[in-house]
Amino acid sequence: MDHNGIQQAVCEVIGVALEQGQPVAPGFCRAEQAAWDSLKHVEIVFALEDRFNLQFSETDMQQMDSVNKITQRISELL
């Protein structure tokens, strides 16, 4: 899967987890969204692990606070 495909899937997963009704924008980040709290963050991480068949480290989970950072990390792991 290429970078754009990963980014699109990340946007979809986050949109579903945050009940947006549509994928979020590629520039979407946690700091700007009250709905992306710690519980939703765990839900997003688990959904991403399932979607991409990956397992993230604790450090990864702490640093994954935007679509861009998540996309970059998944690209590195695939």
N, C-alpha and C positions, 0 to 999 in steps of 0.2 A: 504494500500500500504506500502511495506517495504522500508527501507532506500535505497537499491539499485534501486528500482523502482522509487522512488522520484528523486534520483540523475540522473538517466537516462532521466527522463522527463525534469528536469531542464536543462540538457545539450542540449536536443533537442530544448527547447524553446529559449534558448540563441543563439544557432546556427542559428535558423530561424530568430530571431530578428536582428542578426548581419550579416545576409546573407552569412553565412559561407558555405552553401551547404551541411553541415553535422553537427551532434552534436559536441559540443565543448568537450574538455577533462575534466575529473573530477577536475583537478587542475587549471582550467581556472579562472583567476581573472581580475577584472576591471583595476587595476593599470598597467597591462602589455598590455592592448589593447586600442589603440587610438580610435578605432571604437566604443568602449563602452563609449560614451560621455553621458552628462546629459540627452539629448533627448532620446537616445537609452535606457538609464537606466529606464526612465519612461515607455517606450514601453515594456521593459522586465518585469517590475513589473506588469503592467496591464495584460500582457500575462500570467504570472504566476498566478495571481489572478483568471483569467478565467479558466486556466487549472486545478487548484486545488480547485476552488470554495471557495476562501479565500479572506479576506481583510486585508492588511498589514497596520500597524500604520506608522506614519511618522518616528519614531525611527527605525522601522524595515527597511523601505526603505533606510535610510541613512546607515545602517549597512550591507546591503545585497550587498557586493561587490566581492563575489566569489561564485563559484558553491558550495563549502563546506559550507559556511555560509548560503547560501540560502537553501540548502538541510536540514541543521540542524534546521533552523527556521520553515520550512514547516513541518518537522517531529514533532516539538513541538506543532504546531497548529492543526495537524490532530488527 
